[in-house]
Amino acid sequence: MPVDDPSLQQVAQLSGGQFYPAQSNAELHQVYDTLGEQIGYQKVHADASKPWFALGTLLCLVAAGLAIGRSQRLPV
């Protein structure tokens, strides 16, 4: 299906973006490389287990409290 370049240019202009024409696969890769340099990203190595550990601990404490409250004695 043919691409409607004038309409895409108008959408880019109205939205404050830029229009990058690409007639071949090589040109398309060049456009993506250019966008990657403009946008960029950053890898962040972080420990995501702390919130899950806290939630699990809290749920265990709530369950133990409910068990004690329901049976009126400590679980064995």
All heavy atoms as a GROMACS GRO file, in nm:
protein
  575
    1MET      N    1   0.085  -0.116   0.000
    1MET     CA    2   0.000   0.000   0.000
    1MET      C    3   0.090   0.123   0.000
    1MET      O    4   0.181   0.135   0.081
    1MET     CB    5  -0.089  -0.004   0.123
    1MET     CG    6  -0.169   0.120   0.144
    1MET     SD    7  -0.294   0.093   0.268
    1MET     CE    8  -0.436   0.129   0.171
    2PRO      N    9   0.066   0.216  -0.089
    2PRO     CA   10   0.150   0.336  -0.095
    2PRO      C   11   0.130   0.426   0.027
    2PRO      O   12   0.022   0.432   0.085
    2PRO     CB   13   0.104   0.405  -0.224
    2PRO     CG   14  -0.032   0.353  -0.250
    2PRO     CD   15  -0.036   0.214  -0.193
    3VAL      N   16   0.236   0.494   0.063
    3VAL     CA   17   0.234   0.584   0.178
    3VAL      C   18   0.197   0.724   0.130
    3VAL      O   19   0.244   0.770   0.027
    3VAL     CB   20   0.372   0.586   0.246
    3VAL    CG1   21   0.374   0.684   0.362
    3VAL    CG2   22   0.409   0.447   0.293
    4ASP      N   23   0.111   0.791   0.206
    4ASP     CA   24   0.068   0.927   0.173
    4ASP      C   25   0.161   1.026   0.242
    4ASP      O   26   0.132   1.075   0.352
    4ASP     CB   27  -0.077   0.944   0.216
    4ASP     CG   28  -0.136   1.078   0.175
    4ASP    OD1   29  -0.073   1.148   0.092
    4ASP    OD2   30  -0.244   1.112   0.224
    5ASP      N   31   0.275   1.056   0.178
    5ASP     CA   32   0.375   1.144   0.239
    5ASP      C   33   0.323   1.283   0.273
    5ASP      O   34   0.352   1.333   0.383
    5ASP     CB   35   0.497   1.155   0.148
    5ASP     CG   36   0.586   1.031   0.154
    5ASP    OD1   37   0.568   0.951   0.248
    5ASP    OD2   38   0.673   1.016   0.066
    6PRO      N   39   0.245   1.348   0.187
    6PRO     CA   40   0.196   1.482   0.224
    6PRO      C   41   0.110   1.482   0.351
    6PRO      O   42   0.122   1.572   0.434
    6PRO     CB   43   0.115   1.526   0.102
    6PRO     CG   44   0.172   1.448  -0.012
    6PRO     CD   45   0.213   1.316   0.048
    7SER      N   46   0.028   1.380   0.366
    7SER     CA   47  -0.055   1.373   0.488
    7SER      C   48   0.032   1.350   0.611
    7SER      O   49   0.008   1.409   0.717
    7SER     CB   50  -0.158   1.261   0.476
    7SER     OG   51  -0.250   1.290   0.375
    8LEU      N   52   0.133   1.264   0.599
    8LEU     CA   53   0.222   1.240   0.712
    8LEU      C   54   0.302   1.365   0.748
    8LEU      O   55   0.325   1.393   0.865
    8LEU     CB   56   0.316   1.124   0.681
    8LEU     CG   57   0.250   0.986   0.671
    8LEU    CD1   58   0.352   0.882   0.627
    8LEU    CD2   59   0.188   0.947   0.803
    9GLN      N   60   0.343   1.441   0.646
    9GLN     CA   61   0.412   1.567   0.672
    9GLN      C   62   0.322   1.665   0.746
    9GLN      O   63   0.365   1.734   0.839
    9GLN     CB   64   0.459   1.630   0.541
    9GLN     CG   65   0.582   1.566   0.483
    9GLN     CD   66   0.623   1.629   0.350
    9GLN    OE1   67   0.539   1.658   0.267
    9GLN    NE2   68   0.753   1.649   0.333
   10GLN      N   69   0.195   1.668   0.708
   10GLN     CA   70   0.100   1.758   0.774
   10GLN      C   71   0.078   1.717   0.919
   10GLN      O   72   0.073   1.802   1.008
   10GLN     CB   73  -0.032   1.761   0.697
   10GLN     CG   74  -0.129   1.863   0.751
   10GLN     CD   75  -0.258   1.867   0.669
   10GLN    OE1   76  -0.282   1.782   0.585
   10GLN    NE2   77  -0.340   1.966   0.696
   11VAL      N   78   0.066   1.587   0.943
   11VAL     CA   79   0.048   1.538   1.081
   11VAL      C   80   0.171   1.574   1.165
   11VAL      O   81   0.158   1.621   1.279
   11VAL     CB   82   0.024   1.385   1.081
   11VAL    CG1   83   0.035   1.330   1.222
   11VAL    CG2   84  -0.111   1.352   1.021
   12ALA      N   85   0.290   1.555   1.108
   12ALA     CA   86   0.412   1.590   1.181
   12ALA      C   87   0.417   1.738   1.212
   12ALA      O   88   0.455   1.780   1.321
   12ALA     CB   89   0.534   1.546   1.100
   13GLN      N   90   0.378   1.820   1.115
   13GLN     CA   91   0.380   1.965   1.134
   13GLN      C   92   0.279   2.007   1.241
   13GLN      O   93   0.311   2.087   1.329
   13GLN     CB   94   0.349   2.035   1.002
   13GLN     CG   95   0.354   2.186   1.011
   13GLN     CD   96   0.317   2.253   0.879
   13GLN    OE1   97   0.275   2.186   0.785
   13GLN    NE2   98   0.332   2.383   0.874
   14LEU      N   99   0.159   1.952   1.236
   14LEU     CA  100   0.055   1.989   1.333
   14LEU      C  101   0.089   1.943   1.475
   14LEU      O  102   0.052   2.009   1.573
   14LEU     CB  103  -0.080   1.932   1.290
   14LEU     CG  104  -0.143   1.992   1.164
   14LEU    CD1  105  -0.268   1.914   1.124
   14LEU    CD2  106  -0.176   2.138   1.187
   15SER      N  107   0.158   1.830   1.486
   15SER     CA  108   0.188   1.776   1.619
   15SER      C  109   0.322   1.825   1.673
   15SER      O  110   0.360   1.789   1.784
   15SER     CB  111   0.187   1.624   1.614
   15SER     OG  112   0.291   1.576   1.530
   16GLY      N  113   0.393   1.905   1.594
   16GLY     CA  114   0.521   1.956   1.641
   16GLY      C  115   0.635   1.858   1.621
   16GLY      O  116   0.742   1.874   1.678
   17GLY      N  117   0.612   1.755   1.541
   17GLY     CA  118   0.715   1.655   1.516
   17GLY      C  119   0.790   1.682   1.388
   17GLY      O  120   0.782   1.790   1.330
   18GLN      N  121   0.863   1.582   1.345
   18GLN     CA  122   0.939   1.592   1.221
   18GLN      C  123   0.900   1.476   1.130
   18GLN      O  124   0.865   1.368   1.176
   18GLN     CB  125   1.089   1.588   1.248
   18GLN     CG  126   1.139   1.707   1.325
   18GLN     CD  127   1.288   1.698   1.352
   18GLN    OE1  128   1.347   1.592   1.345
   18GLN    NE2  129   1.348   1.811   1.384
   19PHE      N  130   0.912   1.499   1.001
   19PHE     CA  131   0.880   1.398   0.901
   19PHE      C  132   1.009   1.346   0.841
   19PHE      O  133   1.096   1.424   0.801
   19PHE     CB  134   0.793   1.460   0.790
   19PHE     CG  135   0.766   1.366   0.677
   19PHE    CD1  136   0.678   1.261   0.692
   19PHE    CD2  137   0.829   1.383   0.555
   19PHE    CE1  138   0.653   1.174   0.587
   19PHE    CE2  139   0.805   1.297   0.449
   19PHE     CZ  140   0.717   1.192   0.466
   20TYR      N  141   1.025   1.215   0.841
   20TYR     CA  142   1.143   1.150   0.784
   20TYR      C  143   1.099   1.057   0.672
   20TYR      O  144   1.044   0.950   0.698
   20TYR     CB  145   1.216   1.068   0.891
   20TYR     CG  146   1.274   1.149   1.003
   20TYR    CD1  147   1.204   1.165   1.123
   20TYR    CD2  148   1.398   1.208   0.991
   20TYR    CE1  149   1.257   1.238   1.226
   20TYR    CE2  150   1.453   1.281   1.095
   20TYR     CZ  151   1.382   1.296   1.212
   20TYR     OH  152   1.435   1.369   1.315
   21PRO      N  153   1.122   1.095   0.546
   21PRO     CA  154   1.086   1.004   0.436
   21PRO      C  155   1.189   0.893   0.422
   21PRO      O  156   1.308   0.914   0.445
   21PRO     CB  157   1.088   1.095   0.313
   21PRO     CG  158   1.185   1.202   0.348
   21PRO     CD  159   1.174   1.221   0.497
   22ALA      N  160   1.143   0.773   0.388
   22ALA     CA  161   1.233   0.660   0.366
   22ALA      C  162   1.178   0.578   0.250
   22ALA      O  163   1.066   0.528   0.257
   22ALA     CB  164   1.244   0.575   0.492
   23GLN      N  165   1.254   0.568   0.144
   23GLN     CA  166   1.210   0.496   0.025
   23GLN      C  167   1.262   0.352   0.022
   23GLN      O  168   1.214   0.272  -0.057
   23GLN     CB  169   1.257   0.570  -0.101
   23GLN     CG  170   1.205   0.712  -0.112
   23GLN     CD  171   1.054   0.718  -0.120
   23GLN    OE1  172   0.990   0.632  -0.178
   23GLN    NE2  173   0.996   0.820  -0.059
   24SER      N  174   1.358   0.319   0.108
   24SER     CA  175   1.414   0.184   0.107
   24SER      C  176   1.438   0.138   0.251
   24SER      O  177   1.429   0.216   0.346
   24SER     CB  178   1.546   0.181   0.029
   24SER     OG  179   1.644   0.255   0.098
   25ASN      N  180   1.471   0.012   0.261
   25ASN     CA  181   1.498  -0.045   0.393
   25ASN      C  182   1.622   0.020   0.456
   25ASN      O  183   1.625   0.048   0.576
   25ASN     CB  184   1.518  -0.196   0.379
   25ASN     CG  185   1.516  -0.268   0.512
   25ASN    OD1  186   1.459  -0.217   0.609
   25ASN    ND2  187   1.576  -0.384   0.518
   26ALA      N  188   1.722   0.048   0.376
   26ALA     CA  189   1.843   0.112   0.427
   26ALA      C  190   1.814   0.253   0.479
   26ALA      O  191   1.864   0.293   0.584
   26ALA     CB  192   1.949   0.118   0.317
   27GLU      N  193   1.732   0.327   0.405
   27GLU     CA  194   1.695   0.462   0.450
   27GLU      C  195   1.613   0.455   0.580
   27GLU      O  196   1.629   0.540   0.668
   27GLU     CB  197   1.616   0.534   0.342
   27GLU     CG  198   1.698   0.574   0.222
   27GLU     CD  199   1.614   0.643   0.115
   27GLU    OE1  200   1.494   0.668   0.139
   27GLU    OE2  201   1.669   0.672   0.008
   28LEU      N  202   1.528   0.356   0.590
   28LEU     CA  203   1.448   0.339   0.712
   28LEU      C  204   1.538   0.312   0.832
   28LEU      O  205   1.518   0.369   0.940
   28LEU     CB  206   1.346   0.226   0.693
   28LEU     CG  207   1.249   0.204   0.807
   28LEU    CD1  208   1.161   0.327   0.829
   28LEU    CD2  209   1.162   0.082   0.779
   29HIS      N  210   1.638   0.227   0.816
   29HIS     CA  211   1.731   0.200   0.925
   29HIS      C  212   1.809   0.327   0.962
   29HIS      O  213   1.837   0.350   1.079
   29HIS     CB  214   1.827   0.087   0.887
   29HIS     CG  215   1.764  -0.048   0.897
   29HIS    ND1  216   1.731  -0.107   1.016
   29HIS    CD2  217   1.726  -0.135   0.801
   29HIS    CE1  218   1.676  -0.225   0.994
   29HIS    NE2  219   1.672  -0.244   0.863
   30GLN      N  220   1.842   0.407   0.862
   30GLN     CA  221   1.914   0.532   0.890
   30GLN      C  222   1.825   0.627   0.971
   30GLN      O  223   1.872   0.694   1.063
   30GLN     CB  224   1.955   0.598   0.758
   30GLN     CG  225   2.040   0.721   0.777
   30GLN     CD  226   2.085   0.781   0.645
   30GLN    OE1  227   2.042   0.738   0.538
   30GLN    NE2  228   2.170   0.881   0.652
   31VAL      N  229   1.696   0.632   0.939
   31VAL     CA  230   1.602   0.716   1.014
   31VAL      C  231   1.594   0.668   1.159
   31VAL      O  232   1.600   0.747   1.253
   31VAL     CB  233   1.462   0.715   0.948
   31VAL    CG1  234   1.358   0.776   1.040
   31VAL    CG2  235   1.466   0.789   0.816
   32TYR      N  236   1.583   0.535   1.179
   32TYR     CA  237   1.576   0.482   1.316
   32TYR      C  238   1.705   0.510   1.393
   32TYR      O  239   1.702   0.538   1.512
   32TYR     CB  240   1.546   0.332   1.315
   32TYR     CG  241   1.400   0.302   1.296
   32TYR    CD1  242   1.356   0.221   1.192
   32TYR    CD2  243   1.304   0.353   1.383
   32TYR    CE1  244   1.222   0.193   1.174
   32TYR    CE2  245   1.170   0.326   1.367
   32TYR     CZ  246   1.130   0.245   1.263
   32TYR     OH  247   0.997   0.218   1.247
   33ASP      N  248   1.820   0.502   1.325
   33ASP     CA  249   1.946   0.535   1.392
   33ASP      C  250   1.948   0.682   1.434
   33ASP      O  251   1.993   0.715   1.543
   33ASP     CB  252   2.064   0.505   1.299
   33ASP     CG  253   2.086   0.355   1.280
   33ASP    OD1  254   2.035   0.277   1.363
   33ASP    OD2  255   2.153   0.318   1.181
   34THR      N  256   1.899   0.769   1.347
   34THR     CA  257   1.894   0.912   1.378
   34THR      C  258   1.801   0.937   1.497
   34THR      O  259   1.835   1.012   1.588
   34THR     CB  260   1.844   0.992   1.256
   34THR    OG1  261   1.932   0.968   1.146
   34THR    CG2  262   1.840   1.141   1.286
   35LEU      N  263   1.686   0.872   1.497
   35LEU     CA  264   1.591   0.890   1.608
   35LEU      C  265   1.650   0.836   1.738
   35LEU      O  266   1.631   0.895   1.844
   35LEU     CB  267   1.460   0.820   1.577
   35LEU     CG  268   1.373   0.884   1.470
   35LEU    CD1  269   1.251   0.797   1.442
   35LEU    CD2  270   1.330   1.022   1.510
   36GLY      N  271   1.720   0.724   1.729
   36GLY     CA  272   1.782   0.667   1.848
   36GLY      C  273   1.884   0.761   1.909
   36GLY      O  274   1.897   0.770   2.031
   37GLU      N  275   1.958   0.832   1.825
   37GLU     CA  276   2.055   0.929   1.875
   37GLU      C  277   1.986   1.050   1.938
   37GLU      O  278   2.035   1.107   2.035
   37GLU     CB  279   2.146   0.976   1.761
   37GLU     CG  280   2.239   0.868   1.710
   37GLU     CD  281   2.314   0.909   1.585
   37GLU    OE1  282   2.296   1.023   1.540
   37GLU    OE2  283   2.390   0.827   1.532
   38GLN      N  284   1.872   1.090   1.883
   38GLN     CA  285   1.800   1.206   1.935
   38GLN      C  286   1.727   1.174   2.064
   38GLN      O  287   1.723   1.255   2.156
   38GLN     CB  288   1.700   1.258   1.831
   38GLN     CG  289   1.764   1.321   1.711
   38GLN     CD  290   1.661   1.366   1.608
   38GLN    OE1  291   1.541   1.350   1.628
   38GLN    NE2  292   1.709   1.420   1.498
   39ILE      N  293   1.665   1.058   2.069
   39ILE     CA  294   1.583   1.022   2.185
   39ILE      C  295   1.671   0.962   2.293
   39ILE      O  296   1.674   1.008   2.406
   39ILE     CB  297   1.472   0.923   2.145
   39ILE    CG1  298   1.377   0.988   2.045
   39ILE    CG2  299   1.398   0.874   2.267
   39ILE    CD1  300   1.278   0.895   1.982
   40GLY      N  301   1.742   0.856   2.261
   40GLY     CA  302   1.831   0.790   2.356
   40GLY      C  303   1.755   0.719   2.467
   40GLY      O  304   1.634   0.731   2.482
   41TYR      N  305   1.829   0.642   2.541
   41TYR     CA  306   1.774   0.574   2.657
   41TYR      C  307   1.888   0.543   2.753
   41TYR      O  308   2.005   0.551   2.717
   41TYR     CB  309   1.699   0.446   2.617
   41TYR     CG  310   1.785   0.341   2.553
   41TYR    CD1  311   1.843   0.241   2.629
   41TYR    CD2  312   1.809   0.341   2.416
   41TYR    CE1  313   1.923   0.145   2.572
   41TYR    CE2  314   1.889   0.245   2.358
   41TYR     CZ  315   1.945   0.147   2.436
   41TYR     OH  316   2.025   0.053   2.379
   42GLN      N  317   1.851   0.506   2.873
   42GLN     CA  318   1.951   0.480   2.975
   42GLN      C  319   1.912   0.352   3.048
   42GLN      O  320   1.798   0.338   3.092
   42GLN     CB  321   1.957   0.597   3.073
   42GLN     CG  322   2.058   0.582   3.183
   42GLN     CD  323   2.057   0.702   3.277
   42GLN    OE1  324   1.965   0.782   3.277
   42GLN    NE2  325   2.159   0.713   3.359
   43LYS      N  326   2.007   0.260   3.058
   43LYS     CA  327   1.984   0.137   3.133
   43LYS      C  328   2.015   0.163   3.280
   43LYS      O  329   2.121   0.217   3.312
   43LYS     CB  330   2.071   0.024   3.082
   43LYS     CG  331   2.032  -0.026   2.946
   43LYS     CD  332   2.118  -0.145   2.907
   43LYS     CE  333   2.080  -0.196   2.770
   43LYS     NZ  334   2.162  -0.312   2.730
   44VAL      N  335   1.923   0.124   3.367
   44VAL     CA  336   1.943   0.141   3.510
   44VAL      C  337   1.929   0.005   3.575
   44VAL      O  338   1.826  -0.062   3.561
   44VAL     CB  339   1.838   0.239   3.568
   44VAL    CG1  340   1.855   0.250   3.718
   44VAL    CG2  341   1.850   0.374   3.503
   45HIS      N  342   2.035  -0.037   3.642
   45HIS     CA  343   2.032  -0.164   3.714
   45HIS      C  344   1.989  -0.133   3.858
   45HIS      O  345   2.058  -0.062   3.930
   45HIS     CB  346   2.169  -0.231   3.713
   45HIS     CG  347   2.213  -0.267   3.574
   45HIS    ND1  348   2.164  -0.378   3.509
   45HIS    CD2  349   2.298  -0.208   3.488
   45HIS    CE1  350   2.219  -0.385   3.389
   45HIS    NE2  351   2.300  -0.282   3.373
   46ALA      N  352   1.874  -0.187   3.895
   46ALA     CA  353   1.822  -0.160   4.029
   46ALA      C  354   1.759  -0.288   4.084
   46ALA      O  355   1.714  -0.374   4.009
   46ALA     CB  356   1.719  -0.048   4.025
   47ASP      N  357   1.756  -0.296   4.214
   47ASP     CA  358   1.695  -0.411   4.280
   47ASP      C  359   1.546  -0.388   4.292
   47ASP      O  360   1.501  -0.295   4.359
   47ASP     CB  361   1.758  -0.429   4.418
   47ASP     CG  362   1.706  -0.552   4.491
   47ASP    OD1  363   1.645  -0.638   4.424
   47ASP    OD2  364   1.727  -0.562   4.613
   48ALA      N  365   1.467  -0.472   4.226
   48ALA     CA  366   1.322  -0.457   4.227
   48ALA      C  367   1.257  -0.550   4.328
   48ALA      O  368   1.134  -0.556   4.337
   48ALA     CB  369   1.266  -0.485   4.088
   49SER      N  370   1.336  -0.622   4.407
   49SER     CA  371   1.278  -0.719   4.499
   49SER      C  372   1.235  -0.659   4.633
   49SER      O  373   1.155  -0.718   4.705
   49SER     CB  374   1.378  -0.833   4.525
   49SER     OG  375   1.493  -0.784   4.591
   50LYS      N  376   1.286  -0.541   4.666
   50LYS     CA  377   1.257  -0.483   4.797
   50LYS      C  378   1.107  -0.459   4.820
   50LYS      O  379   1.055  -0.498   4.924
   50LYS     CB  380   1.334  -0.352   4.815
   50LYS     CG  381   1.327  -0.296   4.955
   50LYS     CD  382   1.403  -0.166   4.966
   50LYS     CE  383   1.532  -0.189   5.037
   50LYS     NZ  384   1.605  -0.066   5.064
   51PRO      N  385   1.033  -0.398   4.726
   51PRO     CA  386   0.890  -0.380   4.750
   51PRO      C  387   0.814  -0.512   4.763
   51PRO      O  388   0.722  -0.524   4.844
   51PRO     CB  389   0.841  -0.302   4.628
   51PRO     CG  390   0.962  -0.246   4.564
   51PRO     CD  391   1.076  -0.332   4.602
   52TRP      N  392   0.855  -0.613   4.683
   52TRP     CA  393   0.786  -0.742   4.692
   52TRP      C  394   0.816  -0.811   4.824
   52TRP      O  395   0.729  -0.876   4.884
   52TRP     CB  396   0.827  -0.832   4.575
   52TRP     CG  397   0.778  -0.778   4.445
   52TRP    CD1  398   0.850  -0.719   4.347
   52TRP    CD2  399   0.641  -0.776   4.400
   52TRP    NE1  400   0.769  -0.680   4.244
   52TRP    CE2  401   0.640  -0.714   4.274
   52TRP    CE3  402   0.520  -0.819   4.454
   52TRP    CZ2  403   0.523  -0.694   4.200
   52TRP    CZ3  404   0.404  -0.800   4.381
   52TRP    CH2  405   0.406  -0.739   4.258
   53PHE      N  406   0.939  -0.799   4.875
   53PHE     CA  407   0.974  -0.855   5.004
   53PHE      C  408   0.894  -0.787   5.116
   53PHE      O  409   0.842  -0.854   5.206
   53PHE     CB  410   1.124  -0.839   5.030
   53PHE     CG  411   1.169  -0.895   5.161
   53PHE    CD1  412   1.180  -1.031   5.179
   53PHE    CD2  413   1.200  -0.810   5.266
   53PHE    CE1  414   1.220  -1.083   5.301
   53PHE    CE2  415   1.240  -0.861   5.388
   53PHE     CZ  416   1.252  -0.998   5.405
   54ALA      N  417   0.882  -0.656   5.108
   54ALA     CA  418   0.804  -0.581   5.208
   54ALA      C  419   0.657  -0.621   5.203
   54ALA      O  420   0.593  -0.641   5.308
   54ALA     CB  421   0.821  -0.432   5.187
   55LEU      N  422   0.602  -0.635   5.083
   55LEU     CA  423   0.462  -0.675   5.070
   55LEU      C  424   0.440  -0.815   5.124
   55LEU      O  425   0.342  -0.841   5.195
   55LEU     CB  426   0.418  -0.667   4.923
   55LEU     CG  427   0.275  -0.706   4.893
   55LEU    CD1  428   0.177  -0.613   4.963
   55LEU    CD2  429   0.250  -0.709   4.744
   56GLY      N  430   0.530  -0.908   5.093
   56GLY     CA  431   0.518  -1.045   5.144
   56GLY      C  432   0.526  -1.050   5.294
   56GLY      O  433   0.450  -1.124   5.360
   57THR      N  434   0.617  -0.974   5.353
   57THR     CA  435   0.630  -0.969   5.499
   57THR      C  436   0.503  -0.912   5.562
   57THR      O  437   0.453  -0.965   5.662
   57THR     CB  438   0.752  -0.883   5.538
   57THR    OG1  439   0.868  -0.938   5.477
   57THR    CG2  440   0.769  -0.878   5.688
   58LEU      N  441   0.452  -0.806   5.503
   58LEU     CA  442   0.329  -0.745   5.555
   58LEU      C  443   0.212  -0.843   5.547
   58LEU      O  444   0.134  -0.855   5.642
   58LEU     CB  445   0.297  -0.617   5.477
   58LEU     CG  446   0.173  -0.540   5.519
   58LEU    CD1  447   0.190  -0.488   5.661
   58LEU    CD2  448   0.146  -0.426   5.424
   59LEU      N  449   0.198  -0.915   5.437
   59LEU     CA  450   0.090  -1.012   5.423
   59LEU      C  451   0.104  -1.126   5.524
   59LEU      O  452   0.003  -1.173   5.580
   59LEU     CB  453   0.085  -1.068   5.281
   59LEU     CG  454   0.034  -0.972   5.174
   59LEU    CD1  455   0.046  -1.035   5.036
   59LEU    CD2  456  -0.110  -0.933   5.202
   60CYS      N  457   0.227  -1.170   5.551
   60CYS     CA  458   0.248  -1.274   5.652
   60CYS      C  459   0.209  -1.225   5.791
   60CYS      O  460   0.147  -1.298   5.870
   60CYS     CB  461   0.393  -1.320   5.652
   60CYS     SG  462   0.435  -1.423   5.511
   61LEU      N  463   0.244  -1.101   5.822
   61LEU     CA  464   0.208  -1.046   5.953
   61LEU      C  465   0.056  -1.030   5.967
   61LEU      O  466  -0.001  -1.059   6.073
   61LEU     CB  467   0.277  -0.911   5.974
   61LEU     CG  468   0.429  -0.917   5.993
   61LEU    CD1  469   0.487  -0.777   5.998
   61LEU    CD2  470   0.462  -0.994   6.120
   62VAL      N  471  -0.009  -0.986   5.860
   62VAL     CA  472  -0.155  -0.974   5.863
   62VAL      C  473  -0.219  -1.110   5.879
   62VAL      O  474  -0.314  -1.128   5.959
   62VAL     CB  475  -0.206  -0.902   5.736
   62VAL    CG1  476  -0.357  -0.913   5.722
   62VAL    CG2  477  -0.163  -0.756   5.736
   63ALA      N  478  -0.170  -1.211   5.806
   63ALA     CA  479  -0.225  -1.346   5.818
   63ALA      C  480  -0.206  -1.402   5.959
   63ALA      O  481  -0.297  -1.464   6.016
   63ALA     CB  482  -0.161  -1.438   5.715
   64ALA      N  483  -0.088  -1.380   6.017
   64ALA     CA  484  -0.064  -1.427   6.153
   64ALA      C  485  -0.155  -1.355   6.251
   64ALA      O  486  -0.210  -1.416   6.343
   64ALA     CB  487   0.083  -1.406   6.190
   65GLY      N  488  -0.172  -1.225   6.233
   65GLY     CA  489  -0.262  -1.150   6.322
   65GLY      C  490  -0.405  -1.198   6.311
   65GLY      O  491  -0.476  -1.211   6.412
   66LEU      N  492  -0.451  -1.225   6.191
   66LEU     CA  493  -0.587  -1.278   6.173
   66LEU      C  494  -0.602  -1.416   6.234
   66LEU      O  495  -0.706  -1.448   6.293
   66LEU     CB  496  -0.623  -1.279   6.024
   66LEU     CG  497  -0.644  -1.143   5.959
   66LEU    CD1  498  -0.662  -1.158   5.808
   66LEU    CD2  499  -0.762  -1.070   6.020
   67ALA      N  500  -0.500  -1.500   6.221
   67ALA     CA  501  -0.505  -1.634   6.280
   67ALA      C  502  -0.512  -1.627   6.432
   67ALA      O  503  -0.589  -1.700   6.496
   67ALA     CB  504  -0.384  -1.716   6.236
   68ILE      N  505  -0.432  -1.540   6.490
   68ILE     CA  506  -0.434  -1.523   6.636
   68ILE      C  507  -0.568  -1.466   6.680
   68ILE      O  508  -0.627  -1.510   6.778
   68ILE     CB  509  -0.318  -1.434   6.682
   68ILE    CG1  510  -0.184  -1.506   6.661
   68ILE    CG2  511  -0.334  -1.392   6.828
   68ILE    CD1  512  -0.063  -1.418   6.682
   69GLY      N  513  -0.619  -1.368   6.609
   69GLY     CA  514  -0.746  -1.307   6.645
   69GLY      C  515  -0.864  -1.403   6.630
   69GLY      O  516  -0.959  -1.398   6.708
   70ARG      N  517  -0.857  -1.489   6.533
   70ARG     CA  518  -0.969  -1.582   6.510
   70ARG      C  519  -0.970  -1.695   6.609
   70ARG      O  520  -1.075  -1.737   6.658
   70ARG     CB  521  -0.959  -1.637   6.368
   70ARG     CG  522  -1.077  -1.720   6.329
   70ARG     CD  523  -1.073  -1.748   6.181
   70ARG     NE  524  -1.194  -1.819   6.144
   70ARG     CZ  525  -1.198  -1.918   6.059
   70ARG    NH1  526  -1.089  -1.957   5.999
   70ARG    NH2  527  -1.311  -1.977   6.030
   71SER      N  528  -0.854  -1.752   6.640
   71SER     CA  529  -0.851  -1.870   6.729
   71SER      C  530  -0.820  -1.834   6.873
   71SER      O  531  -0.828  -1.921   6.959
   71SER     CB  532  -0.745  -1.969   6.678
   71SER     OG  533  -0.616  -1.911   6.689
   72GLN      N  534  -0.786  -1.711   6.900
   72GLN     CA  535  -0.755  -1.663   7.035
   72GLN      C  536  -0.639  -1.738   7.099
   72GLN      O  537  -0.629  -1.748   7.220
   72GLN     CB  538  -0.880  -1.674   7.126
   72GLN     CG  539  -0.997  -1.589   7.083
   72GLN     CD  540  -0.966  -1.440   7.088
   72GLN    OE1  541  -0.899  -1.394   7.178
   72GLN    NE2  542  -1.013  -1.368   6.987
   73ARG      N  543  -0.552  -1.798   7.017
   73ARG     CA  544  -0.431  -1.861   7.068
   73ARG      C  545  -0.323  -1.856   6.960
   73ARG      O  546  -0.353  -1.834   6.843
   73ARG     CB  547  -0.455  -2.005   7.112
   73ARG     CG  548  -0.500  -2.095   7.000
   73ARG     CD  549  -0.540  -2.232   7.056
   73ARG     NE  550  -0.581  -2.317   6.945
   73ARG     CZ  551  -0.516  -2.424   6.906
   73ARG    NH1  552  -0.409  -2.462   6.972
   73ARG    NH2  553  -0.558  -2.497   6.805
   74LEU      N  554  -0.201  -1.874   7.000
   74LEU     CA  555  -0.090  -1.871   6.906
   74LEU      C  556  -0.091  -1.997   6.818
   74LEU      O  557  -0.117  -2.106   6.868
   74LEU     CB  558   0.044  -1.860   6.980
   74LEU     CG  559   0.069  -1.730   7.052
   74LEU    CD1  560   0.200  -1.738   7.131
   74LEU    CD2  561   0.077  -1.614   6.954
   75PRO      N  562  -0.060  -1.985   6.691
   75PRO     CA  563  -0.055  -2.103   6.606
   75PRO      C  564   0.065  -2.190   6.641
   75PRO      O  565   0.168  -2.140   6.684
   75PRO     CB  566  -0.040  -2.048   6.465
   75PRO     CG  567  -0.009  -1.904   6.479
   75PRO     CD  568  -0.041  -1.862   6.619
   76VAL      N  569   0.050  -2.319   6.628
   76VAL     CA  570   0.156  -2.414   6.663
   76VAL      C  571   0.235  -2.450   6.542
   76VAL      O  572   0.196  -2.461   6.435
   76VAL     CB  573   0.098  -2.540   6.728
   76VAL    CG1  574   0.209  -2.635   6.763
   76VAL    CG2  575   0.017  -2.503   6.848
   0.00000   0.00000   0.00000
